[in-house]
Amino acid sequence: MDKRIKRYLPMTESAYYILLALTEPRHGYGIIKQVEEMTAGRLKLGSGTIYGTLSKMQDDDMITVYSDEKRKTIYEITDIGKQILRLEFDRLDELHRNKERYKGEFL
């Protein structure tokens, strides 16, 4: 697990949102649309970004991949993926706490 933590933390914004979009199993286009919805259209992932990241995540056992009845490729987050995402949540919580604590110094 240590190698994966070093490789993924801190997470890139695209990797973070790809995992966050997997609240349920989704195909690639569904992930792209979910990320756009979560970010109010601010983040539009290209196919190269999403499929490159998904391939890397699959190699690192962070997601599993299978085909549905329509033979579409479906992606699902694994327990390891969830654990790394929770570590990223903790890191983001710390960023937010410190932003709130110190932002007055910069206004």
C-alpha positions, 0 to 999 in steps of 0.5 A, spaced: 500 500 500 505 504 501 507 505 494 500 507 492 499 512 497 506 515 495 504 515 487 497 518 489 497 522 494 496 528 493 491 526 488 491 530 482 484 533 481 482 529 475 484 522 479 480 525 485 474 526 481 474 520 477 474 516 484 469 520 487 465 519 481 465 512 482 459 512 488 456 507 483 459 503 478 460 507 471 462 506 464 467 511 462 462 516 459 458 516 465 464 518 469 466 524 465 458 526 465 458 525 473 465 529 474 462 535 469 456 535 474 459 535 480 464 541 478 458 545 475 462 544 468 468 547 470 472 540 469 471 537 463 475 530 462 478 528 455 478 521 453 485 521 454 486 523 461 480 519 463 482 512 460 489 513 462 488 514 469 483 509 469 488 504 466 493 506 471 488 505 477 486 498 475 494 496 475 494 499 482 488 495 484 484 501 486 478 500 481 476 493 478 473 493 471 468 488 468 463 488 462 455 489 463 450 486 459 451 491 453 458 489 453 460 496 456 466 497 460 464 498 467 469 501 472 468 500 480 472 503 486 475 497 490 476 497 498 484 500 496 481 505 492 476 507 497 482 507 503 486 512 498 480 516 497 479 517 505 486 519 506 485 524 500 479 527 504 483 527 510 488 531 507 483 536 504 480 537 510 487 539 513 487 544 507 480 547 509 482 548 516 488 551 515 485 556 509 479 558 514 484 559 520 489 563 516 485 566 510 484 573 514 492 574 514 491 575 506 485 579 505 
